[in-house]
Amino acid sequence: MTHIANLPDARRKELDAWFNRRFDERMAEREAAKQPSMTIIATKGTLDMAYPPFILASTAAALGWEVSVFFTFYGLSLLKRNLDLKVTPLGNPAMPMKLPVGPSWLRGRELSLPTSFMALMPGFEGMARSMMRKTMDNKGIARIEELRALCLDADVRLIACQMTVDLFDYRKEQFIPEINEWVGAASFLPRAQAADVNLFV
């Protein structure tokens, strides 16, 4: 059997070029066939912060990505059967307060209200939630229940943090039955490590 080192220089160069070309082709084929993957860690359970994980997950899944979402701490409430999500402008100066209804000269105008007023006014948080829901309905934004259903239809893996369940004394019956796994961070992290994209929300 002839060893490559014993071949003439021209032949060795020819074989090296063929090998490099074939290697590049194989790597390109492998990259093209690879399914992108994404993991999301959802930690917040308010109405406004419920949208990012479900929008990102459903969009990535629609593009053919493999998606897993790990719901932990307050984010776990997004997997409950009965969603009662609230929103508050307190401590969130970036949240605009605009009236979704009313006369045209007032509708859509941003209301500059001091935090002390919002904190002391009875029922203000309920009003803020109603205003946000009304604004989203007016703009045709899907409800969280609909986005969650889209994720389920697209085979997004919904993973519940078992530690949070134990911490808050939740019962599994309080949650939707479609949850794929009930695990801790140690079980989720290897999946996140292998993913192409990792997001924390």
C-alpha positions as CSV (number, residue, x, y, z in Angstrom):
1,M,0.0,0.0,0.0
2,T,1.4,3.4,-1.0
3,H,1.8,5.9,1.8
4,I,0.8,9.4,0.9
5,A,4.2,10.7,2.0
6,N,5.8,8.6,-0.8
7,L,3.7,10.2,-3.5
8,P,5.1,12.9,-5.8
9,D,4.6,16.5,-4.6
10,A,2.1,17.3,-7.4
11,R,0.0,14.3,-6.6
12,R,0.0,15.1,-2.8
13,K,-1.1,18.6,-3.5
14,E,-3.8,17.3,-5.8
15,L,-5.1,15.0,-3.1
16,D,-4.8,17.7,-0.4
17,A,-6.9,20.0,-2.5
18,W,-9.5,17.3,-3.2
19,F,-9.7,16.5,0.6
20,N,-10.1,20.2,1.5
21,R,-12.8,20.7,-1.1
22,R,-14.6,17.6,0.0
23,F,-14.3,18.5,3.6
24,D,-15.8,22.0,3.0
25,E,-18.6,20.5,1.0
26,R,-19.5,18.0,3.8
27,M,-19.4,20.7,6.4
28,A,-21.6,23.0,4.3
29,E,-24.1,20.0,3.9
30,R,-24.0,19.4,7.6
31,E,-24.6,23.1,8.4
32,A,-27.5,23.3,5.9
33,A,-29.2,20.2,7.4
34,K,-28.8,21.3,11.0
35,Q,-32.0,22.5,12.7
36,P,-31.4,25.7,14.7
37,S,-32.4,25.6,18.3
38,M,-33.3,28.1,21.0
39,T,-33.9,28.1,24.7
40,I,-35.7,30.8,26.6
41,I,-35.8,31.3,30.4
42,A,-39.1,33.0,31.4
43,T,-39.0,34.5,34.8
44,K,-41.8,37.1,34.9
45,G,-45.5,36.6,35.2
46,T,-47.0,40.0,34.4
47,L,-49.2,40.7,31.4
48,D,-46.6,42.8,29.6
49,M,-43.7,40.4,30.2
50,A,-45.8,37.3,29.2
51,Y,-45.6,38.4,25.5
52,P,-41.8,38.2,24.8
53,P,-41.3,34.4,25.6
54,F,-44.4,33.3,23.7
55,I,-43.8,35.6,20.7
56,L,-40.2,34.6,20.4
57,A,-40.9,30.9,20.9
58,S,-43.8,30.8,18.4
59,T,-41.9,32.8,15.8
60,A,-38.8,30.6,16.0
61,A,-40.9,27.4,15.9
62,A,-42.7,28.8,12.8
63,L,-39.2,29.2,11.2
64,G,-38.4,25.6,11.8
65,W,-36.4,26.0,15.0
66,E,-36.4,23.6,17.9
67,V,-37.6,25.6,20.9
68,S,-37.7,25.0,24.6
69,V,-39.0,27.5,27.2
70,F,-38.0,27.1,30.9
71,F,-40.6,28.8,33.2
72,T,-39.3,29.6,36.6
73,F,-40.2,31.7,39.6
74,Y,-43.0,34.1,38.6
75,G,-42.8,33.0,35.0
76,L,-44.3,29.7,36.0
77,S,-47.7,31.4,36.4
78,L,-47.8,31.7,32.5
79,L,-48.4,27.9,32.5
80,K,-51.5,28.0,34.7
81,R,-54.8,26.8,33.5
82,N,-56.5,30.0,34.5
83,L,-54.4,33.0,33.5
84,D,-55.0,36.1,35.6
85,L,-52.1,38.3,34.5
86,K,-51.8,41.7,35.9
87,V,-49.7,44.7,34.8
88,T,-48.4,47.7,36.8
89,P,-46.7,50.9,35.8
90,L,-45.2,51.2,39.3
91,G,-41.5,51.0,39.1
92,N,-41.7,50.8,35.3
93,P,-41.1,54.4,34.0
94,A,-40.8,53.1,30.4
95,M,-44.4,51.9,30.4
96,P,-46.6,54.4,28.4
97,M,-50.0,55.1,29.8
98,K,-52.2,56.0,26.9
99,L,-56.0,56.0,26.8
100,P,-57.3,53.4,24.3
101,V,-60.8,54.9,24.3
102,G,-62.4,58.3,24.5
103,P,-62.6,61.3,22.3
104,S,-60.1,61.5,19.5
105,W,-58.3,64.5,21.0
106,L,-57.6,62.4,24.1
107,R,-57.3,58.9,22.8
108,G,-53.7,57.8,22.3
109,R,-52.2,60.7,24.4
110,E,-49.6,59.7,26.9
111,L,-50.6,60.4,30.5
112,S,-47.8,61.6,32.6
113,L,-48.7,60.5,36.1
114,P,-46.4,60.6,39.1
115,T,-45.6,57.2,40.7
116,S,-47.0,58.4,44.1
117,F,-50.4,59.1,42.5
118,M,-50.5,55.6,40.8
119,A,-49.5,53.9,44.1
120,L,-52.2,55.7,46.2
121,M,-55.1,55.7,43.7
122,P,-57.4,52.7,44.5
123,G,-57.9,50.4,41.6
124,F,-55.2,52.0,39.5
125,E,-53.5,48.7,38.6
126,G,-56.8,47.2,37.5
127,M,-57.4,50.2,35.3
128,A,-53.8,49.9,33.9
129,R,-54.4,46.2,33.0
130,S,-57.8,47.0,31.4
131,M,-56.2,49.8,29.4
132,M,-53.4,47.6,28.1
133,R,-55.8,44.8,27.2
134,K,-58.0,47.2,25.3
135,T,-55.1,48.7,23.5
136,M,-53.9,45.2,22.4
137,D,-57.4,44.3,21.3
138,N,-57.6,47.5,19.3
139,K,-54.3,46.7,17.6
140,G,-55.2,43.1,16.9
141,I,-52.5,41.7,19.2
142,A,-53.2,38.0,20.1
143,R,-54.1,37.2,23.8
144,I,-51.6,35.2,25.8
145,E,-53.8,32.2,25.7
146,E,-53.7,32.3,21.9
147,L,-50.0,32.7,21.8
148,R,-49.5,29.8,24.2
149,A,-51.8,27.6,22.0
150,L,-49.7,28.6,19.0
151,C,-46.6,27.4,20.8
152,L,-48.2,24.1,21.7
153,D,-49.3,23.6,18.1
154,A,-45.8,24.3,16.9
155,D,-44.3,21.7,19.3
156,V,-42.5,24.2,21.5
157,R,-41.4,22.4,24.6
158,L,-42.8,24.0,27.7
159,I,-40.7,23.1,30.8
160,A,-41.8,23.9,34.4
161,C,-39.3,24.5,37.1
162,Q,-39.9,21.9,39.8
163,M,-38.1,23.9,42.4
164,T,-40.5,26.8,41.9
165,V,-43.5,24.4,42.2
166,D,-42.2,23.2,45.5
167,L,-41.2,26.7,46.7
168,F,-44.7,28.2,46.1
169,D,-46.6,25.1,47.1
170,Y,-48.2,24.8,43.7
171,R,-50.2,21.7,42.7
172,K,-49.7,20.2,39.2
173,E,-53.4,20.3,38.7
174,Q,-53.2,24.1,38.6
175,F,-51.3,24.0,35.3
176,I,-52.0,23.0,31.7
177,P,-51.6,19.3,31.0
178,E,-49.4,20.0,28.0
179,I,-46.3,20.8,30.0
180,N,-43.5,18.6,28.7
181,E,-41.2,18.3,31.7
182,W,-41.1,19.2,35.4
183,V,-37.4,19.6,36.1
184,G,-34.8,21.7,37.9
185,A,-32.1,24.0,36.5
186,A,-29.5,21.2,36.4
187,S,-31.6,19.3,33.9
188,F,-32.4,22.3,31.7
189,L,-28.9,23.8,31.5
190,P,-27.4,21.0,29.3
191,R,-30.1,21.8,26.7
192,A,-29.4,25.5,26.9
193,Q,-25.6,24.8,26.5
194,A,-26.3,22.9,23.3
195,A,-28.7,25.5,21.8
196,D,-27.7,28.0,19.2
197,V,-29.5,30.9,20.9
198,N,-30.3,31.4,24.7
199,L,-32.5,34.1,25.9
200,F,-33.4,35.3,29.4
201,V,-36.8,37.1,29.8
